[in-house]
Amino acid sequence: MRFTVAVVGTLRDSALATAIHEYERRAARYWPLQVVEVRDVAARGRSVDEVRALEATRLDAVVEDATLWCCTEGGRAMTSAAFADWMQTLRESARDVAICIGGAFGLAPALLARASGRLALAPFTLPHELARLVLAEQLYRAGTLVRGEPYHK
C-alpha cells in the first residue's frame, strides 16, 4: 500500500520548493509516500477543456489502479485530526491511494468523475504550488497525530 501525490506542473518558486520538499520528506517518515510531477500542457492554441484532458491523460498514467482522490474546491473539507483519521483508515485498507492536484485550469471532469472523492485543501482556490505545500504539511501533521507526537498543538 502506498500514497501517491500526483501533481500537474513542476515547482517554479525556489522558496516554495524548499518548503514543499521538506514537508514531503517529513511526511514520508509516516506514510509510504511517492510524489510524482507530470508535465503541464501549454495552453497556447488549445482550449481549457483540451488542456485539462491532456493533463488528465498524464495523471491517469501515474495513478493507474490506485483509489483516486482529487483536490478541488467544493471537495470534502476536514480538520487536521479528521484528515489524520482518514489517512489511517486508507492505510489500513491496504489499497494504493493517489491524491491529485491539477494545473492552472484544474482537473478534467472525466478525472473528477472517476475519483472516489474530492478533497478541499482550503475554502478558496489555491495555486497548485500552494496547494501542494498545504497537502504536504497536512500529510506530515497527520502522521504526527496518528503517532501521538507533539507537532499538532
Protein Blocks (a to p, Z undefined) as FASTA:
>chain_A
ZZddddedidfblklmmmmmmmmmmmmmmpccdddddddddfehpafklmmmmmmmmmmm
mnmmaccddddehiacddfklmmmmmmmmmmnopacddddddfnopafklmmmpgbdcdf
bfbdcdfklmmmmmmmmmmmmmmmmnopakbZZ
